């Protein structure tokens, strides 16, 4: 089963978990499964149309899925996605 690694600032939405096992054959299915398991994350990661916000990135190994096949990027059962939101501050 693929896993999504959760960055520290978002772990409060996933009961403190550093990694969440997800079902899905594609990055999009895995991401949607994460949001079904933890619906409080949805408004922080998707826009009103349910699309991944521009500042939210999913990496498969060292590759941003946007540079692969986007949410249609196929996953194997041992893949790890890294959820990396851009963080602004000053």
PyMOL commands that set and color helices and strands:
alter all, ss='L'
color gray80, all
select helices_A, chain A and resi 8-14+27-37+39-45+65-67+70-72
alter helices_A, ss='H'
color red, helices_A
select strands_A, chain A and resi 3-5+19-21+56-60+63-64+80-85
alter strands_A, ss='S'
color yellow, strands_A
deselect
rebuild
show_as cartoon
